Amino acid sequence: MKKSGQDPDLIASTQDQEPAGAAPDASLDSLFTNASTWGLEQGRNSGSPDAEAARDSAASAASKLTDGSRIAVIGGGPAGSLFSYFLLKTLDLVDTQVELDIYEPRLFTHSGPSGCNHCGGVVSESLVQILGAEGVLIPEEVVERGIDSYKMHMDVGAVRIDTPLHEKRIAAVYRGNGPRNSPPAMTTGFDRYLLQLATEYGANWQRQMVTDLQRHEQGWRLHCADNTAADYDLVVIACGINSALLIQTEKLGIKFHRPATLKTFIAEFKLGKQLIETTFGTSMHVFLLDLPKLEFAALIPKGDYVTLCMLGDEIDEELVNRFLNSPEVRECFPENRAPVNACHCFPRINVGPARQPYAEGMVFIGDSGVARLYKDGIGSAYRTAKAAAMTCALHGISESDFKQHYWPACRLITRDNTIGKLIFMVCTVIQKLKFTRRAVLRMVVLEQTLEGRKPRMSSVLWDVFTGSAPYTDVLLRTMHPAFLGHLCWNLVVANLPPIHAADKKVTAT
């Protein structure tokens, strides 16, 4: 098996209210240390605290993965594949051999639904660098297009936002192998690459669909669509928020309850690489428009296609049509109109954490459990997958092990999402009020055109659009006196009566 370097510390410790029994000051750092054990020889008196510690130690030992343990990972997307990679790599270091099966019916090599994973497919450079440090080196051919800027469109004008300090570029990737009816591609999709990586480390890829789960004394029994069944010591749920299997798991008698969801819209428009280069360039186009129920929308250039991603309050066809027919969107496309889409879908996304995403011998990762609000789904998959893998490898697979060592990682994301909700409420206000849109546009234009001007608003918008930074960090930057001072000044100046007779839109490129 492959080897790689030491895992970096990624998430700082936190203090927050916990479920009963969880460590009050746990952090992901604890996941990289060896599991503590108690000396059984100290528990001679059955009524003493030492005896209780001995019993806890015995129970902990029974919940640990050992040679021959059987693990099922349901879902071969980023969360499932990365969990398998981290677990097998870590167990290899401690000389423990397990049998790990990834249940994933899709090949991720076909165009259209059979190879699609319902995602806009944006990966920030910071995540690419983190994965690289973990030994997950994404090949250049997996990236369809490098994105080095955003172009923000509003009814009051448009402005290009370049990468802050040229350090936070993003990559546009296909999660599968392209839209429906696209020609066969020779490159590997992002999800297929990660799945292949997991199999190289020893995972067994089972091209089966899991339809049901049952609990028994020794663990879990999986039932597949072909009427076969198999028993496992540990089951990892990474099937995604759109899977019907999550409904089945709620009937198992465990405390899990699936996350809250929101309907989105994803579509692919075929324009051709050359036309995309001349019209969209290397920018991702985002829209802050005053349309009811619309939270965020973006057009992402990829290969021969442009991906439309819309997020909002129960998006429907009427809202999609209103968006595509708005002047700001029509101006982006050749001939001033969007072509007929090659394929589209209305998948749901995770907008709230699952209730207790773990049980005895079971853990939920990726958006089956918790994900960052609206952004960075692949980053959430990485963080939850690694936290769960380190818990299983170094501590155990009992409910108490997950509560103490996995739950803190979920709590960090949940806490940050609370701040994210506040930030998106502010974004909604900006979308609704024209005078605030003018102020934001003017502030960004000055930052992008005047040499030496610190990109305070530009960097905030960049991180909100990409999810490159925690929402807490974004909020703290908006509370800086210089940021607030510049914003207040632009609220005044941008809304003064125009000098010229016509109040023209402002555009900066």
C-alpha positions as a printed Julia matrix, in Angstrom:
509×3 Matrix{Float64}:
   0.0     0.0     0.0
   1.0     3.6    -0.51
   2.42    5.74    2.24
   2.16    9.49    2.76
   3.29   12.14    5.21
   1.92   13.14    8.53
  -1.6    14.61    8.58
  -1.72   18.39    9.2
  -3.82   19.86   12.0
  -6.79   21.43   10.26
  -9.35   22.44   12.81
  -8.75   24.19   16.11
 -10.31   23.16   19.38
 -13.68   24.58   20.37
 -15.85   25.0    23.41
 -19.58   24.61   23.03
 -22.57   22.87   24.47
 -22.36   19.17   23.68
 -24.58   16.12   23.62
 -24.47   14.3    26.94
 -21.24   12.41   27.35
 -19.21   14.34   24.77
 -15.87   15.83   25.7
 -16.36   19.54   26.54
 -13.13   20.62   24.89
 -12.68   18.12   22.06
 -11.01   19.02   18.76
  -9.86   17.36   15.59
  -6.33   17.46   16.96
  -7.35   14.64   19.3
  -8.13   12.49   16.29
  -4.43   12.25   15.41
  -3.36   10.91   18.79
  -3.39    7.35   19.99
  -6.51    6.19   21.81
  -6.06    6.22   25.57
  -6.48    2.94   27.47
  -6.86    2.04   31.09
  -4.9    -0.68   32.86
  -7.11   -3.66   33.39
  -4.86   -4.86   36.18
  -5.96   -1.86   38.28
  -9.6    -2.93   38.43
  -9.44   -5.67   41.03
 -12.25   -4.2    43.17
 -15.49   -4.5    41.18
 -17.06   -1.66   43.12
 -14.2     0.82   42.72
 -13.75    3.54   40.08
 -10.83    1.51   38.78
 -13.16   -1.42   38.19
 -15.5     0.81   36.21
 -12.55    2.04   34.18
 -11.58   -1.57   33.51
 -15.06   -2.39   32.24
 -15.04    0.71   30.05
 -11.66   -0.35   28.7
 -12.94   -3.83   27.9
 -15.97   -2.36   26.11
 -13.71    0.01   24.21
 -11.46   -2.85   23.14
 -14.49   -4.75   21.84
 -15.43   -1.76   19.66
 -12.04   -1.41   18.02
 -11.23   -2.44   14.47
  -8.99   -5.5    14.38
  -7.54   -7.78   11.72
 -10.42   -9.15    9.7
 -13.0    -6.5    10.67
 -15.52   -5.88    7.89
 -16.48   -2.34    6.88
 -19.14   -1.21    4.41
 -19.03    2.28    2.92
 -22.32    3.13    1.21
 -21.58    5.7    -1.47
 -18.49    6.15   -3.61
 -18.53    9.95   -3.88
 -15.88   12.17   -2.31
 -16.95   11.45    1.28
 -17.01    7.68    0.91
 -13.82    7.46   -1.14
 -11.86    9.82    1.11
 -13.02    7.97    4.25
 -11.81    4.71    2.75
  -8.49    6.25    1.75
  -7.8     7.77    5.17
  -8.93    4.7     7.11
  -6.93    2.19    5.1
  -3.85    4.43    5.1
  -3.99    4.87    8.88
  -4.69    1.21    9.63
  -1.76    0.27    7.42
   0.5     2.36    9.67
  -0.64    0.4    12.73
  -0.44   -2.93   10.87
  -4.17   -3.71   10.96
  -5.74   -5.4     7.94
  -9.49   -5.0     7.39
 -11.91   -5.8     4.6
 -13.53   -2.61    3.27
 -16.26   -2.62    0.61
 -17.47    0.53   -1.14
 -21.03    0.14   -2.43
 -21.41    2.4    -5.45
 -23.5     1.36   -8.48
 -22.41    4.26  -10.69
 -19.31    4.15  -12.86
 -18.8     7.94  -12.99
 -17.55    7.42  -16.55
 -20.86    7.78  -18.38
 -22.33   11.09  -19.42
 -25.63   12.16  -17.95
 -27.42   10.85  -14.84
 -25.55    7.52  -14.69
 -22.29    9.38  -14.17
 -23.52   12.56  -12.48
 -23.32   13.46   -8.8
 -25.58   16.54   -8.83
 -23.01   19.23   -8.08
 -21.73   22.49   -9.46
 -18.23   21.03   -9.25
 -16.15   23.87   -7.83
 -13.03   23.08   -5.81
 -11.07   25.87   -4.13
  -7.3    25.97   -4.46
  -6.94   25.86   -0.68
  -8.73   22.49   -0.68
  -6.61   21.28   -3.59
  -3.5    22.16   -1.57
  -4.84   20.45    1.57
  -5.65   17.3    -0.38
  -2.2    17.42   -1.95
  -0.62   17.49    1.51
  -2.68   14.38    2.3
  -1.29   12.56   -0.72
  -4.41   13.16   -2.85
  -2.83   14.77   -5.91
  -5.58   15.78   -8.33
  -4.34   15.27  -11.93
  -4.52   18.25  -14.25
  -6.74   16.36  -16.68
  -9.46   16.09  -14.01
  -9.77   19.9   -13.93
 -11.93   21.15  -16.79
 -11.02   24.81  -16.34
  -9.06   26.93  -13.9
 -11.04   29.88  -12.52
  -8.98   32.95  -11.61
 -11.74   35.51  -11.11
 -15.4    36.14  -10.46
 -17.61   38.52  -12.35
 -20.4    39.82  -10.16
 -23.57   40.89  -11.95
 -26.25   43.16  -10.49
 -28.92   45.38  -12.03
 -26.76   48.41  -11.17
 -23.7    47.11  -12.98
 -21.05   44.4   -13.11
 -17.5    44.1   -11.83
 -14.74   41.52  -12.15
 -13.17   40.36   -8.87
  -9.69   38.96   -9.35
  -8.25   36.29   -7.09
  -7.23   37.93   -3.78
  -3.43   38.12   -3.77
  -3.5    35.58   -6.62
  -3.56   32.8    -4.02
  -7.16   31.59   -3.94
  -7.86   30.29   -7.42
 -10.54   27.66   -7.89
 -10.97   24.69  -10.21
 -14.08   23.7   -12.14
 -14.48   19.92  -12.41
 -17.06   17.42  -13.57
 -18.05   15.18  -10.68
 -18.83   12.51  -13.28
 -17.9    12.56  -16.93
 -20.0    15.29  -18.45
 -23.62   16.22  -19.23
 -26.15   14.04  -21.02
 -25.47   13.48  -24.73
 -21.91   14.76  -24.41
 -19.3    12.83  -26.41
 -17.27   10.17  -24.57
 -14.46   11.85  -22.66
 -10.98   10.41  -22.28
 -10.44   12.12  -18.92
 -11.46   10.83  -15.5
 -14.13   12.67  -13.52
 -13.34   13.93  -10.03
 -15.41   11.31   -8.22
 -14.03    8.44  -10.3
 -10.48    9.58   -9.57
 -11.09    9.52   -5.79
 -12.82    6.13   -6.04
  -9.86    4.69   -7.94
  -7.52    6.1    -5.31
  -9.46    4.28   -2.57
  -9.31    0.99   -4.49
  -5.55    1.38   -4.94
  -5.26    1.42   -1.15
  -7.2    -1.83   -0.84
 -10.91   -0.95   -0.94
 -13.21   -3.33   -2.8
 -15.63   -1.62   -5.15
 -19.02   -3.33   -5.1
 -21.21   -2.14   -7.98
 -24.39   -2.74   -6.02
 -27.18   -0.53   -4.73
 -27.91   -0.93   -1.02
 -31.66   -0.96   -0.44
 -31.99   -1.83    3.25
 -30.1    -2.16    6.54
 -30.78   -4.41    9.52
 -29.18   -4.49   12.93
 -28.11   -7.73   14.63
 -26.01   -8.68   17.64
 -22.69   -8.7    15.8
 -23.23   -5.58   13.7
 -25.17   -4.72   10.56
 -26.6    -6.6     7.6
 -26.82   -4.89    4.21
 -29.39   -5.88    1.6
 -28.77   -5.03   -2.05
 -31.04   -4.59   -5.05
 -30.04   -8.01   -6.45
 -31.36   -9.7    -3.25
 -27.88  -10.41   -1.88
 -26.92   -9.6     1.7
 -23.69   -9.19    3.68
 -22.74   -8.62    7.33
 -20.41   -5.88    8.58
 -18.94   -4.62   11.84
 -19.07   -0.98   10.72
 -21.33    0.8     8.25
 -20.41    4.24    6.91
 -23.27    6.15    5.29
 -21.95    8.4     2.52
 -24.82    8.06    0.05
 -25.62   11.78   -0.12
 -28.66   13.77    0.82
 -30.69   12.74   -2.26
 -30.62    9.02   -1.47
 -33.77    7.22   -0.32
 -31.56    5.12    1.96
 -31.52    7.94    4.52
 -35.26    7.48    4.98
 -34.66    3.78    5.64
 -32.05    4.51    8.31
 -34.53    6.6    10.28
 -36.55    3.4    10.79
 -33.67    1.48   12.39
 -34.43    2.6    15.92
 -31.37    4.82   16.22
 -31.4     8.52   17.1
 -30.4     9.69   13.62
 -32.69   12.03   11.72
 -31.77   13.15    8.22
 -30.69   16.76    7.58
 -32.92   19.6     6.43
 -32.75   20.13    2.66
 -33.36   22.75    0.02
 -34.2    22.26   -3.65
 -31.67   23.62   -6.14
 -31.33   23.76   -9.91
 -28.37   22.53  -11.96
 -28.2    22.79  -15.77
 -25.57   22.4   -18.48
 -25.4    24.6   -21.6
 -23.22   23.49  -24.51
 -21.36   26.38  -26.14
 -17.98   24.92  -27.13
 -14.57   25.71  -25.68
 -13.7    28.49  -28.1
 -16.97   30.38  -27.63
 -16.77   29.96  -23.86
 -13.25   31.36  -23.92
 -14.38   34.52  -25.72
 -17.59   35.06  -23.74
 -17.06   33.69  -20.24
 -13.26   33.48  -20.19
 -11.7    32.17  -16.99
 -14.27   33.85  -14.74
 -17.09   32.33  -12.78
 -20.12   34.59  -13.17
 -22.25   35.18  -10.06
 -25.54   37.06   -9.86
 -27.01   39.13   -7.03
 -30.46   39.83   -8.43
 -33.63   40.93   -6.72
 -35.66   37.82   -7.57
 -38.0    36.3    -4.96
 -36.75   33.0    -3.46
 -33.32   33.27   -5.14
 -30.34   33.16   -2.75
 -27.45   32.66   -5.15
 -26.82   31.83   -8.79
 -23.67   31.27  -10.81
 -22.54   30.29  -14.3
 -19.41   28.13  -14.25
 -17.41   27.48  -17.46
 -16.26   23.86  -17.88
 -14.83   22.36  -21.04
 -17.44   22.63  -23.79
 -20.19   23.46  -21.31
 -21.31   26.16  -18.91
 -22.9    24.93  -15.68
 -25.73   26.91  -14.11
 -26.13   26.49  -10.35
 -29.07   28.14   -8.56
 -29.74   28.05   -4.82
 -32.79   29.39   -3.11
 -36.09   28.83   -1.36
 -37.7    25.93   -3.24
 -36.57   26.8    -6.75
 -39.09   25.98   -9.48
 -39.3    26.3   -13.26
 -40.92   29.75  -13.05
 -37.97   31.12  -11.07
 -35.49   29.47  -13.44
 -37.17   31.09  -16.44
 -37.27   34.51  -14.75
 -33.57   34.23  -13.98
 -32.55   33.13  -17.49
 -34.61   35.93  -19.05
 -33.2    38.69  -16.83
 -31.07   41.2   -18.78
 -28.01   40.55  -16.59
 -28.03   36.84  -17.47
 -28.94   37.21  -21.14
 -25.99   39.57  -21.67
 -23.59   36.79  -20.66
 -24.63   34.43  -23.46
 -23.92   34.71  -27.19
 -26.86   36.16  -29.15
 -28.14   37.62  -25.89
 -30.02   34.5   -24.82
 -29.35   31.18  -23.09
 -29.44   28.13  -25.37
 -31.54   25.05  -24.63
 -29.82   23.17  -21.83
 -28.22   19.8   -22.53
 -29.48   18.42  -19.22
 -30.87   19.69  -15.94
 -32.0    18.49  -12.54
 -33.46   19.76   -9.25
 -31.31   18.07   -6.59
 -31.53   18.9    -2.92
 -28.68   20.15   -0.77
 -27.98   19.9     2.94
 -28.89   23.1     4.82
 -28.97   21.77    8.36
 -27.14   19.09   10.35
 -28.48   15.61   10.87
 -29.59   14.79   14.37
 -26.9    12.54   15.89
 -25.03   11.41   12.74
 -23.65    8.29   14.41
 -24.76    5.15   16.23
 -23.21    1.92   17.46
 -21.08    0.72   14.54
 -22.49    3.36   12.17
 -21.48    6.87   11.14
 -22.88    9.39    8.63
 -20.41   11.53    6.67
 -20.53   14.15    3.94
 -23.9    15.76    3.31
 -25.61   12.67    4.72
 -24.57   14.14    8.06
 -23.43   17.76    7.96
 -22.14   20.12    5.26
 -21.12   23.74    4.98
 -24.06   26.0     4.23
 -24.5    26.45    0.46
 -20.74   26.1    -0.24
 -17.75   23.79   -0.28
 -19.57   20.47   -0.27
 -16.38   18.66   -1.28
 -14.5    20.36    1.55
 -17.17   19.22    4.01
 -16.87   15.7     2.63
 -13.12   15.81    3.25
 -13.38   17.1     6.81
 -16.1    14.72    7.98
 -14.55   11.76    6.16
 -11.17   12.31    7.78
 -12.61   12.91   11.25
 -14.68    9.72   11.03
 -11.76    7.69    9.65
  -9.4     8.83   12.41
 -12.04    8.04   15.03
 -12.52    4.53   13.69
  -8.81    3.82   13.28
  -7.46    5.3    16.51
 -10.35    5.12   18.96
 -13.18    2.79   18.04
 -16.55    2.41   16.35
 -18.92    2.58   19.31
 -21.52    5.28   19.7
 -19.52    6.82   22.56
 -16.36    6.86   20.41
 -18.14    8.81   17.68
 -19.72   11.14   20.23
 -16.38   11.99   21.78
 -14.11   12.09   18.73
 -16.26   12.55   15.59
 -19.06   14.81   16.77
 -16.73   17.79   17.51
 -15.84   18.01   13.81
 -19.54   18.12   12.91
 -20.16   20.71   15.62
 -17.47   23.0    14.2
 -19.18   23.0    10.81
 -22.61   23.5    12.39
 -21.44   26.43   14.48
 -19.84   28.08   11.47
 -23.04   27.56    9.48
 -24.91   29.57   12.11
 -22.67   32.51   11.24
 -23.15   31.7     7.56
 -26.91   32.09    7.9
 -26.37   35.61    9.24
 -24.05   36.45    6.35
 -26.54   35.21    3.76
 -29.28   37.25    5.45
 -27.09   40.31    4.85
 -26.56   39.22    1.23
 -30.33   38.98    0.84
 -30.69   42.54    2.11
 -28.1    43.68   -0.44
 -30.04   41.92   -3.19
 -33.31   43.54   -2.13
 -32.14   47.14   -1.62
 -30.86   49.02   -4.63
 -28.94   51.63   -2.63
 -26.9    48.87   -0.94
 -26.17   47.24   -4.29
 -24.8    50.56   -5.57
 -22.56   50.91   -2.52
 -21.16   47.36   -2.79
 -20.54   47.77   -6.51
 -18.71   51.08   -6.08
 -16.59   49.72   -3.23
 -15.52   46.69   -5.27
 -14.87   48.73   -8.43
 -12.52   51.04   -6.53
 -10.71   48.08   -4.95
 -10.23   46.43   -8.33
  -9.13   49.54  -10.24
  -7.11   51.63   -7.79
  -3.58   50.39   -7.19
  -2.73   49.82   -3.55
  -6.37   49.73   -2.38
  -6.85   46.85    0.07
  -9.54   44.48   -1.31
 -11.67   44.33    1.83
 -15.07   43.9     0.17
 -13.6    41.93   -2.74
 -12.01   39.33   -0.48
 -15.19   39.01    1.59
 -17.27   38.41   -1.53
 -14.69   35.98   -2.9
 -14.82   33.84    0.23
 -18.61   33.99    0.41
 -18.88   32.87   -3.23
 -16.24   30.12   -3.0
 -16.45   28.97    0.61
 -12.65   29.24    0.77
 -12.72   30.6     4.33
 -14.91   29.87    7.38
 -17.97   32.07    7.67
 -16.75   33.13   11.11
 -13.59   34.53    9.56
 -15.63   36.35    6.92
 -17.86   37.91    9.58
 -14.89   39.11   11.64
 -13.42   40.84    8.58
 -16.68   42.68    7.95
 -16.54   44.01   11.51
 -13.15   45.65   10.95
 -13.45   49.46   11.42
 -11.85   50.14    8.02
 -14.34   47.85    6.27
 -17.31   49.46    8.0
 -15.95   52.96    7.35
 -15.49   52.36    3.63
 -18.91   50.74    3.36
 -20.65   53.66    5.08
 -18.82   56.16    2.88
 -19.84   54.31   -0.28
 -23.44   54.04    0.91
 -23.48   57.83    0.84
 -21.39   58.59   -2.25
 -22.83   55.85   -4.46
 -26.34   57.16   -3.91
 -25.75   60.86   -4.49
 -27.69   62.35   -7.43
 -25.78   61.61  -10.64
 -23.84   64.43  -12.23
 -24.9    63.44  -15.72
 -28.42   63.38  -16.93
 -28.47   59.62  -17.34
 -27.68   57.34  -14.42
 -25.63   54.75  -16.27
 -24.56   51.38  -14.99
 -21.04   50.99  -13.74
 -18.94   48.2   -15.17
 -15.35   47.37  -14.34
 -13.36   44.68  -16.09
